[in-house]
Amino acid sequence: MRHAHSPGAHRARRAGLVTAAATAALAVVMTALLNLTGGVAMAATLFSDNFNSGSATGWSKSGGDWSVVTDGTGTFQQGKVDSELARQFAGSTSWTNYTVTARVKPTGFSGSGRYAALGARSTGSSTRYQLALLNSGRAELQAVNGSSVTVIGGVNLTVSTGTWYTLQLTASGSTLTGWVNGTQVASGSNSQFGAGRIVLVTSYATARFDDVVVSDSAGPAPTTGGPQPSASASPPTSPSPQPPSSPQPPAGGLVGWATVNGSTSGGAGGSTVNVTSASQFLSEINSSGTKTITFSGTFSISGMNRVASNKTILGVGSSATLVGGGLTLSNVSNVIIRNINFRDWDDDAINVETSSHHVWIDHNSLSNGYDGAIDIKRGSDYITVSWNRIFNHDKSMLLGHSDDNGSQDIGHLRVTYHHNWFDGSGTRHPRVRFGNPVHVYNNYYNGNEYGVASTCGAGVLVEGNYFENVDEPTAVGYADSPVGAIVQRNNYFVGSGSPASGGGSVNSIPYSYTLQTASSIKSIVTSGAGTGRI
């Protein structure tokens, strides 16, 4: 909605490119084969892919730069060596006892303790069992739960770039077993994850993957040659070097103010409606009841369109796009907006106002609009804004619409902004009035006029962010607005101006969260923010 905002220089808009990974439904074959001659039940193949089709249908990306390339035959390549965690998922979250086999060829490592891995029972983007080839000269069977890595077992193994290895990982009850080139390298017990998908993983490494097969058998992989593990090696008594201790948190994980004093579940527990037209979309998002509204493709809308309480609005894949208009949340609660491309809006893209609360705005891409990309105002509260990408746009995120609205806003406007990518956008990342504490952490800023501005007695904690070529990373007071407080700590600055701090006190943050190292945030956020990455 159009409001009089404080003046700011209007920067030249930078063109951007929404990068996304295609997702599609996965077909699985669940029929068992029977060896009629011997009367022995044979393994059922649940999934297989040799990538000879030239596509990666059935795989879902989180991070990295993936493509199907030729290496004699088709292979699946992760080609971004500076990606902290690059993953591709396939299969069913209900899979329990199974064996996954794949050929893996590391092609490059950046630093020490890096790896390429095959995983099983992945319950989220950062939870899994994995059999990892580490460039420290180890093959290890690991349980990965966020930043916690438990080494179940492993052996010494020369890991060479340009060499194919056949990895096999079996999960049977709480027993995990791993083989490399037909030789068992580890076996042990772990009960953290009972079911989940398969996953291909690299950490600060490039690699190629091929001949992926999932079956319900538990036998060892055939010996296929290649380097063999050292027979005398034994599992380490303590973990060997691992990737940085703060990997990307689960893309689907809600943290921050939207979890405080209540919960934000959106349409969970209600019906799901897949809409196929703009008119149906606008009708459903403002309908009564608890609903999840999904869509794909492009809908042309105009103006500001109301969203009712208890809704999840979810784009499917990377194509879901709203062009020409925006969404407004006014005096509503429990709303989730995820995985949508907003483009060319004629007012705001997302407007949250009039005491709306418990809202989660996540993994959207927003570009080339008229006014604010994500504006929050008029007493709204308990909101998390995460993993969004703003590009080719000036005014990004306003928090509090005017200096004279303190009677409604003081004690409210509590918002968390984390892992957003401010990709050449001009201003307001965010521009804050009255809210205290507002939490801005682990965001990536690139080529902006200013980053965070605190005004009108607000209190903002700015921590663990990566500022690159930002004229004014933080500002205490802005334009004609009176000062607010900023505490800035543990941020990383490249080619940027001096950050400002002070202006008063900032209240404590009441929820738990994981602060990642600021120097790693550029890689993490550019790999994970925006549409097509949940």
Secondary structure, DSSP 8 states (H G I E B T S, - for coil): ---------------------------------EETTTTEE---EEEEE--TTS--TT-EEESS-EEEEESSSEEEEE--TT-S-EEEEES-TT--SEEEEEEEEEEEE-SSS-EEEEEEEEEETTEEEEEEEETTTEEEEEEEETTEEEEEEEEE----TT--EEEEEEEETTEEEEEETTEEEEEEE--S-SS-EEEEEEESEEEEEEEEEEES---------S----TT----SS----S-S-----TT---SGGGSSS---TTTTSEEEE--SHHHHHHHHTSSS-EEEEE-SEEEEEEEEE--SSEEEEE-TTT-EEEEEEEEEES-EEEEEES-EEES-SS-SEEEETT-EEEEEES-EEES-SS-SEEE-TT-EEEEEES-EEES-SB--EESS-TT-HHHHTT---EEEES-EEES--B-SSEEES-SSEEEES-EEES-SEEEEEETT-EEEEES-EEES-SEEEEESBTTB-B-EEEEES-EEES------BSS------S------GGGHHHHHHHH-STT--
